Amino acid sequence: MNHRLQELEKQLLDDEDDGDTVSAITNSELSDTIQNLIGTSQKLVSSSPTSSSSSCCSTSASPPLPCPKQASIDAAASISEGKPEVAAEILTRLANASGIAAHMVTALKSRLNPSENPPPPASELFSTEHAASTKSLYEFSPCFKLGIMAANLAILEAAAEDGYNKIHVLDFDVGHGGEYGHLLHSLGSNKSLKITAFSDFPTAGDEKLKAVGDNLQALANKIGVPFNFCVRNLNIADLNRQKLEIQSDESLAVNLAFKLYRLPDESVTTENLRDELLRRVKGLSPKVMTVVEQELNTNTAPLTARVRDTYDFYAALLDSLANSVRVLIEEGLGRKISNSVACDGRDRVERCEVFGKWRARISMAGFQPRPMSQHTVEALRSNLNSWTRGSAGFVINEESGGISFGWMGRKLTVASAWR
């Protein structure tokens, strides 16, 4: 038993496991050993001549507390293996967890017993509160902010290469529009910008986007850039140059920053809106299509792998943020974790992929990479150093067809351009 306990302690306290090494203790053995140790410690306490109700708070006979990350993974494995009692025991021992671990425990409890702990409805990811949290994430996370800036720079490069003074951007998830402030400031008075934004929700969505357009128009007027903003209800089947009023003297750019991961693919529905949108966009023959996505594998990954990657990703993301903005952003991250871990099928709105999978999917839709120039890469590095005062934790790397932005060795976002 002492030998098994030593092995168990080593596994529970190992927070650096990359998931590729096969442990000497399997998930099944680990769960059974936890149960045996709990039962043994209870027997020892109850049989001790000096034990009493007043001394039950002693931890000398209790099993070691697991690290939150490994315990979350073990709980997910127990759920997958059909061992709900073991998973419940592990989650009970994490009752006092905080930060990302607390959100993970809540999500796993919903997964384990949805009737007692119903997962939050998917509508929360479309709420005003979540939109505010997402806006803060895009504004204050250097990795998200730089991803959006990279997309803007790729749009400018594409227009400059072809000598176009008119830029027409199709944006399928314009959000609050703040990402276009950088683009407007980068344009001279001899260039014009037109943005066509698409609304998933007629009426209410149109009104929200109109307000976004008014704000961007005010900024364009202030800096002297000719600007036009229009809103269209989203109907993928109607995506053609004539209906979108795309002119021959316009440099057409399609911005899919943080859009594709919210579209269901073939694993969810035969409609496969993810590939359908990519094919329709390719049919528009844009000068450039920009894609920015989180480097996270939560689409078709099994539950245990999904929990591992989700934990690592959001723990690194939260750690990379300044203390002053963590609270609001963490609320949004908690909703993302709950949806990613507790939900499946149509209810799982967020289905992220790693860049290698995006690259394969986009290539199959007929696109080829449009590498960003070294000038763009250096401009991004310069902005990163300015925003973070040279923090060594943030890293920019050139990928095969993209640029990644990360924190302490963990990639968080990847930006890419295509044609």
Backbone torsions as a table, in degrees:
resi	resn	phi	psi	omega
1	MET	NA	-38.5	179.7
2	ASN	-64.3	-37.6	178.6
3	HIS	-64.4	-43.1	179.1
4	ARG	-64.9	-36.3	178.9
5	LEU	-63.6	-41.0	179.2
6	GLN	-64.1	-41.3	177.5
7	GLU	-63.8	-41.4	-179.3
8	LEU	-63.2	-45.4	-179.9
9	GLU	-60.7	-40.1	-179.9
10	LYS	-61.9	-42.6	-179.0
11	GLN	-70.7	-42.9	-177.1
12	LEU	-65.1	-34.5	-175.5
13	LEU	-92.1	-0.8	-179.7
14	ASP	-86.5	101.8	-177.5
15	ASP	-97.0	8.1	-176.5
16	GLU	-109.5	7.2	-179.0
17	ASP	-59.0	127.3	-178.0
18	ASP	-94.1	3.1	174.6
19	GLY	86.9	-5.6	-177.7
20	ASP	-96.8	-21.7	-177.5
21	THR	-88.7	133.0	179.3
22	VAL	-85.0	121.5	-177.2
23	SER	-75.1	155.6	174.6
24	ALA	-68.6	-19.9	178.2
25	ILE	-111.5	119.0	179.3
26	THR	-76.4	166.2	177.5
27	ASN	-57.3	-39.4	-179.2
28	SER	-66.1	-46.1	178.4
29	GLU	-63.4	-40.0	-179.6
30	LEU	-60.1	-44.9	-179.9
31	SER	-64.6	-44.3	-179.6
32	ASP	-64.7	-38.8	-179.2
33	THR	-65.9	-39.4	176.4
34	ILE	-57.4	-46.2	-179.1
35	GLN	-62.7	-43.3	-179.6
36	ASN	-63.4	-41.8	-179.9
37	LEU	-65.2	-40.4	178.5
38	ILE	-62.4	-44.3	-179.4
39	GLY	-65.7	-39.8	179.7
40	THR	-64.6	-43.7	-178.9
41	SER	-65.5	-35.8	178.7
42	GLN	-66.1	-39.8	178.8
43	LYS	-64.7	-40.1	-180.0
44	LEU	-62.1	-41.2	-178.9
45	VAL	-68.3	-45.1	-175.9
46	SER	-68.5	-28.5	-177.9
47	SER	-89.4	-9.6	-179.0
48	SER	-69.0	131.5	-179.1
49	PRO	-66.0	-18.9	-177.3
50	THR	-101.3	-2.4	-176.9
51	SER	-74.2	149.7	178.6
52	SER	-156.8	171.8	-179.9
53	SER	-63.0	-26.9	-178.1
54	SER	-78.1	-15.9	-177.5
55	SER	-106.1	9.2	-175.2
56	CYS	-72.0	-9.3	179.5
57	CYS	-81.1	-4.3	179.9
58	SER	-64.3	139.5	-178.9
59	THR	-104.1	6.4	-174.8
60	SER	-64.0	-30.7	-177.9
61	ALA	-103.8	4.3	-177.4
62	SER	-85.3	149.2	176.3
63	PRO	-66.8	152.4	-178.2
64	PRO	-62.5	144.6	177.5
65	LEU	-71.7	130.6	-179.0
66	PRO	-76.5	157.8	172.2
67	CYS	-70.0	143.7	-174.2
68	PRO	-57.1	-40.3	-177.8
69	LYS	-63.2	-52.3	-177.2
70	GLN	-65.2	-36.7	178.5
71	ALA	-64.5	-38.8	177.6
72	SER	-63.3	-41.6	178.0
73	ILE	-64.3	-42.6	179.3
74	ASP	-64.3	-38.7	178.5
75	ALA	-64.8	-42.0	178.1
76	ALA	-63.0	-40.5	178.7
77	ALA	-63.6	-40.7	179.4
78	SER	-65.0	-38.7	176.7
79	ILE	-63.0	-44.1	-179.1
80	SER	-65.2	-32.5	-178.3
81	GLU	-86.2	3.2	179.1
82	GLY	73.8	35.7	179.2
83	LYS	-119.9	70.6	-175.6
84	PRO	-61.6	-34.6	-178.7
85	GLU	-64.7	-41.2	179.4
86	VAL	-65.3	-44.5	179.3
87	ALA	-61.1	-42.5	-179.9
88	ALA	-62.3	-39.5	179.0
89	GLU	-63.4	-44.5	179.4
90	ILE	-61.7	-45.6	-178.1
91	LEU	-67.3	-32.6	176.5
92	THR	-62.7	-39.1	-179.6
93	ARG	-71.6	-12.9	176.6
94	LEU	-102.4	19.3	-174.4
95	ALA	-59.5	-29.7	-177.0
96	ASN	-98.9	15.4	179.7
97	ALA	-65.3	156.4	179.7
98	SER	-132.1	170.7	177.4
99	GLY	64.0	-140.4	-178.0
100	ILE	-60.0	-37.0	-179.7
101	ALA	-59.9	-39.6	-179.9
102	ALA	-64.2	-42.2	178.6
103	HIS	-65.6	-37.3	179.4
104	MET	-66.8	-39.8	178.1
105	VAL	-61.8	-45.1	178.7
106	THR	-59.5	-43.8	-179.6
107	ALA	-65.1	-41.9	-179.0
108	LEU	-70.1	-33.6	175.1
109	LYS	-63.8	-38.9	177.1
110	SER	-66.1	-38.1	178.7
111	ARG	-67.1	-39.9	-177.1
112	LEU	-71.3	-44.0	-176.3
113	ASN	-142.6	79.2	-175.6
114	PRO	-65.1	-23.2	179.0
115	SER	-70.7	-38.5	178.5
116	GLU	-85.9	-32.2	-179.2
117	ASN	-127.4	72.1	-176.3
118	PRO	-60.6	135.6	177.6
119	PRO	-66.4	151.2	178.3
120	PRO	-61.6	143.5	-179.8
121	PRO	-63.0	149.9	180.0
122	ALA	-59.9	-23.7	-179.2
123	SER	-60.9	-22.6	178.9
124	GLU	-61.6	-28.9	179.9
125	LEU	-75.5	-4.8	176.8
126	PHE	-117.0	11.8	-176.2
127	SER	-79.9	164.8	177.1
128	THR	-62.9	-38.5	-179.7
129	GLU	-63.7	-42.5	-179.6
130	HIS	-69.7	-36.1	177.5
131	ALA	-61.5	-39.6	178.8
132	ALA	-66.1	-40.8	178.2
133	SER	-64.9	-41.6	179.3
134	THR	-65.4	-40.0	177.3
135	LYS	-59.0	-44.3	178.3
136	SER	-63.9	-38.4	179.0
137	LEU	-61.5	-45.3	-179.6
138	TYR	-67.2	-29.8	-177.0
139	GLU	-84.1	-34.7	-169.7
140	PHE	-111.9	-13.2	174.5
141	SER	-87.8	116.3	179.6
142	PRO	-56.0	-34.6	-177.2
143	CYS	-69.8	-38.3	177.0
144	PHE	-76.0	-41.6	-178.7
145	LYS	-63.6	-41.2	179.2
146	LEU	-69.5	-34.1	176.5
147	GLY	-60.3	-44.0	178.2
148	ILE	-66.5	-39.7	178.0
149	MET	-64.3	-38.2	178.3
150	ALA	-60.9	-39.9	177.6
151	ALA	-62.6	-43.3	178.3
152	ASN	-60.7	-44.1	-178.6
153	LEU	-66.1	-36.0	177.3
154	ALA	-65.2	-37.3	177.4
155	ILE	-64.7	-43.5	178.6
156	LEU	-64.1	-41.0	179.8
157	GLU	-62.8	-42.7	-178.5
158	ALA	-63.0	-42.1	179.3
159	ALA	-67.0	-39.7	-178.4
160	ALA	-67.1	-38.8	-179.1
161	GLU	-61.1	-35.6	-177.9
162	ASP	-95.9	-0.4	176.8
163	GLY	72.3	24.9	-179.2
164	TYR	-86.3	138.6	175.4
165	ASN	-98.7	-13.8	178.9
166	LYS	-109.3	126.0	179.5
167	ILE	-115.1	128.5	178.5
168	HIS	-119.1	115.6	-178.1
169	VAL	-108.5	127.5	170.7
170	LEU	-97.0	121.8	-177.7
171	ASP	-122.5	122.9	-175.9
172	PHE	-94.7	-2.0	176.6
173	ASP	-156.9	71.5	-170.9
174	VAL	-72.0	-18.0	178.4
175	GLY	60.6	-128.2	178.9
176	HIS	-92.2	-1.9	175.5
177	GLY	78.9	-1.5	-176.7
178	GLY	-61.8	-26.1	-178.5
179	GLU	-64.6	-20.2	-178.5
180	TYR	-88.1	-3.4	174.7
181	GLY	-61.2	-43.6	178.8
182	HIS	-62.3	-41.6	-178.9
183	LEU	-65.3	-42.8	179.2
184	LEU	-62.6	-41.8	179.9
185	HIS	-66.6	-25.8	-177.8
186	SER	-82.7	-13.9	-179.2
187	LEU	-87.7	141.9	174.2
188	GLY	-85.7	171.4	-178.1
189	SER	-66.9	-15.1	179.6
190	ASN	-88.0	1.8	178.3
191	LYS	-118.3	149.6	179.0
192	SER	-120.9	156.4	-179.3
193	LEU	-130.2	130.3	173.4
194	LYS	-122.3	131.2	178.1
195	ILE	-118.8	125.4	172.0
196	THR	-106.1	114.9	-178.4
197	ALA	-105.0	144.6	-177.7
198	PHE	-109.0	138.7	-178.6
199	SER	-108.9	127.4	174.7
200	ASP	-81.4	-18.4	-174.7
201	PHE	-126.7	96.3	179.8
202	PRO	-55.5	153.9	-179.1
203	THR	73.1	-78.3	-177.5
204	ALA	-63.4	-43.7	179.3
205	GLY	-66.2	-37.8	179.0
206	ASP	-61.6	-42.6	-178.9
207	GLU	-64.8	-41.0	178.3
208	LYS	-62.7	-45.4	-178.7
209	LEU	-69.0	-31.4	176.2
210	LYS	-61.4	-40.0	178.0
211	ALA	-64.7	-38.8	176.6
212	VAL	-61.4	-45.0	179.6
213	GLY	-62.1	-39.1	179.2
214	ASP	-63.2	-41.0	179.6
215	ASN	-65.8	-42.2	179.0
216	LEU	-68.2	-35.5	178.5
217	GLN	-63.8	-41.1	178.7
218	ALA	-62.1	-41.4	178.9
219	LEU	-66.9	-42.2	179.7
220	ALA	-62.5	-41.4	177.6
221	ASN	-62.0	-38.8	-177.2
222	LYS	-65.6	-39.6	-176.6
223	ILE	-98.6	0.5	172.0
224	GLY	79.0	35.2	178.3
225	VAL	-108.8	124.3	175.7
226	PRO	-58.7	130.3	-170.4
227	PHE	-143.9	143.4	175.8
228	ASN	-141.7	137.7	-177.8
229	PHE	-132.5	128.2	177.7
230	CYS	-135.4	154.7	-175.9
231	VAL	-118.4	135.3	175.7
232	ARG	-131.3	143.4	174.6
233	ASN	-72.2	137.0	-173.6
234	LEU	-72.8	121.0	172.1
235	ASN	-145.2	99.6	-172.9
236	ILE	-55.1	-35.1	-177.5
237	ALA	-65.5	-20.3	-177.4
238	ASP	-95.9	10.5	-177.9
239	LEU	-78.0	98.3	172.0
240	ASN	-146.8	159.6	-172.5
241	ARG	-62.4	-35.4	-177.8
242	GLN	-68.2	-49.5	-178.7
243	LYS	-66.7	-28.6	178.9
244	LEU	-87.6	-0.3	177.4
245	GLU	55.8	47.6	178.3
246	ILE	-85.7	123.9	-175.6
247	GLN	-90.1	154.5	-177.5
248	SER	-67.9	-23.9	-179.1
249	ASP	-96.0	14.8	178.6
250	GLU	-103.6	140.8	171.5
251	SER	-86.0	108.1	-175.1
252	LEU	-84.9	126.2	176.1
253	ALA	-125.0	140.0	176.0
254	VAL	-116.1	121.1	-177.5
255	ASN	-104.0	113.5	178.1
256	LEU	-112.0	32.1	179.1
257	ALA	-60.9	123.2	177.0
258	PHE	52.0	42.6	178.1
259	LYS	-115.8	-45.3	-170.9
260	LEU	-63.1	-34.3	-175.7
261	TYR	-67.1	-13.2	177.5
262	ARG	-98.0	1.6	177.6
263	LEU	-98.3	132.0	178.4
264	PRO	-68.2	146.5	177.9
265	ASP	-113.1	-161.5	-175.6
266	GLU	-66.1	-18.1	179.0
267	SER	-77.2	-12.0	-177.1
268	VAL	-111.7	-42.9	-175.0
269	THR	-150.8	151.2	177.7
270	THR	-69.4	-16.5	177.6
271	GLU	-65.9	-36.6	177.0
272	ASN	48.1	63.7	-177.1
273	LEU	-62.2	-25.7	-179.4
274	ARG	-62.2	-52.1	179.8
275	ASP	-73.0	-33.1	-180.0
276	GLU	-62.2	-44.0	179.1
277	LEU	-63.5	-43.3	-179.7
278	LEU	-61.5	-42.3	179.5
279	ARG	-66.1	-40.9	179.1
280	ARG	-64.9	-40.0	178.7
281	VAL	-64.8	-40.7	178.2
282	LYS	-60.3	-35.7	179.1
283	GLY	-66.3	-17.5	177.8
284	LEU	-81.5	-11.0	-178.8
285	SER	54.5	55.9	179.5
286	PRO	-71.2	152.9	173.8
287	LYS	-65.8	-31.9	179.5
288	VAL	-156.2	142.5	169.7
289	MET	-120.3	126.4	-179.1
290	THR	-106.7	138.6	-180.0
291	VAL	-130.5	128.9	174.3
292	VAL	-129.1	125.4	-177.8
293	GLU	-140.4	157.7	174.3
294	GLN	-74.9	140.9	179.7
295	GLU	-86.9	82.3	-170.6
296	LEU	-148.9	132.3	-174.9
297	ASN	-104.1	84.1	-176.9
298	THR	-128.6	13.6	-178.5
299	ASN	-79.8	-72.1	-177.4
300	THR	-108.8	6.9	-179.3
301	ALA	-65.7	144.0	174.8
302	PRO	-60.1	160.8	-174.2
303	LEU	-55.2	-46.2	-176.8
304	THR	-61.8	-45.8	178.5
305	ALA	-66.3	-36.1	179.2
306	ARG	-63.7	-42.7	179.3
307	VAL	-65.2	-43.0	-179.9
308	ARG	-59.4	-50.2	-176.0
309	ASP	-69.9	-38.9	178.2
310	THR	-62.2	-43.6	179.9
311	TYR	-61.5	-49.9	-178.8
312	ASP	-60.1	-45.2	-175.6
313	PHE	-62.9	-54.3	-174.0
314	TYR	-73.6	-28.0	174.4
315	ALA	-65.3	-43.2	177.9
316	ALA	-66.8	-41.6	-179.9
317	LEU	-62.3	-46.5	-179.6
318	LEU	-64.0	-39.6	-179.7
319	ASP	-65.2	-28.2	-177.2
320	SER	-78.9	-11.7	-175.3
321	LEU	-87.8	149.7	174.6
322	ALA	-68.3	146.6	-176.7
323	ASN	-56.4	-32.6	-173.9
324	SER	-67.0	-19.9	-176.9
325	VAL	-116.1	1.9	-173.5
326	ARG	-65.7	-40.0	-171.6
327	VAL	-61.2	-52.1	-178.5
328	LEU	-64.1	-42.7	-178.0
329	ILE	-69.0	-36.6	-179.2
330	GLU	-63.0	-33.2	177.4
331	GLU	-59.8	-42.2	178.3
332	GLY	-68.7	-38.9	178.3
333	LEU	-63.5	-35.9	177.5
334	GLY	-61.5	-40.6	177.2
335	ARG	-65.4	-38.5	178.4
336	LYS	-64.1	-43.8	-179.7
337	ILE	-62.9	-44.7	-179.8
338	SER	-59.9	-43.9	-178.9
339	ASN	-67.9	-40.2	-176.3
340	SER	-69.5	-37.3	-173.6
341	VAL	-95.4	-41.1	-171.9
342	ALA	-87.0	-17.6	-171.3
343	CYS	-114.5	155.6	176.2
344	ASP	-141.0	173.9	178.6
345	GLY	62.4	-145.3	-179.5
346	ARG	-64.2	-24.7	-178.4
347	ASP	-71.4	-20.3	178.3
348	ARG	-88.5	99.4	-174.2
349	VAL	-75.4	-41.6	-173.3
350	GLU	-96.1	115.5	-177.0
351	ARG	-129.8	82.3	-175.0
352	CYS	-78.7	156.3	175.9
353	GLU	-131.8	159.7	172.7
354	VAL	-82.1	162.4	-171.8
355	PHE	-60.0	-36.7	179.7
356	GLY	-58.1	-38.0	178.4
357	LYS	-72.7	-38.7	176.7
358	TRP	-62.8	-42.7	-178.7
359	ARG	-59.4	-43.3	179.5
360	ALA	-65.5	-43.2	-177.9
361	ARG	-66.5	-43.5	-179.0
362	ILE	-67.3	-37.5	178.1
363	SER	-65.0	-38.8	179.3
364	MET	-66.4	-21.6	176.9
365	ALA	-81.5	-1.4	175.5
366	GLY	104.7	3.5	-178.4
367	PHE	-88.1	154.3	172.0
368	GLN	-121.0	148.0	-179.9
369	PRO	-61.0	144.7	173.4
370	ARG	-119.5	89.5	-173.5
371	PRO	-57.1	140.5	176.3
372	MET	-80.4	145.2	-175.4
373	SER	-69.6	162.3	176.6
374	GLN	-64.4	-30.5	177.1
375	HIS	-61.7	-41.0	178.3
376	THR	-65.4	-43.5	179.9
377	VAL	-60.4	-43.8	-179.9
378	GLU	-67.0	-36.8	177.9
379	ALA	-63.4	-38.9	178.0
380	LEU	-66.2	-42.9	178.5
381	ARG	-62.7	-40.5	179.5
382	SER	-62.8	-43.6	178.1
383	ASN	-65.6	-38.6	178.6
384	LEU	-61.6	-46.1	179.6
385	ASN	-62.2	-36.5	179.7
386	SER	-68.3	-44.0	-177.8
387	TRP	-70.9	-36.3	-172.9
388	THR	-104.7	3.8	-178.0
389	ARG	54.6	40.5	174.9
390	GLY	74.4	22.8	179.8
391	SER	-57.1	128.9	-177.2
392	ALA	-73.5	-12.4	-177.4
393	GLY	-71.0	-29.8	-178.6
394	PHE	-87.3	139.0	-176.8
395	VAL	-136.3	138.7	172.3
396	ILE	-115.1	129.3	178.4
397	ASN	-131.8	144.3	174.7
398	GLU	-84.8	123.3	179.1
399	GLU	-96.7	178.6	175.3
400	SER	-75.7	85.9	-179.1
401	GLY	98.0	9.7	179.9
402	GLY	-160.3	-178.7	177.5
403	ILE	-129.2	128.4	-178.8
404	SER	-106.5	150.3	178.9
405	PHE	-127.6	127.5	-174.5
406	GLY	-143.8	177.6	-177.7
407	TRP	-136.4	122.6	175.4
408	MET	51.4	47.2	175.3
409	GLY	85.1	-4.7	180.0
410	ARG	-106.2	120.2	175.5
411	LYS	-68.8	135.9	179.8
412	LEU	-113.8	-42.6	178.3
413	THR	-137.4	154.2	175.2
414	VAL	-135.0	130.3	177.9
415	ALA	-109.4	141.4	179.2
416	SER	-146.4	158.5	178.6
417	ALA	-128.0	145.9	-173.1
418	TRP	-140.7	161.5	176.4
419	ARG	-145.1	NA	NA
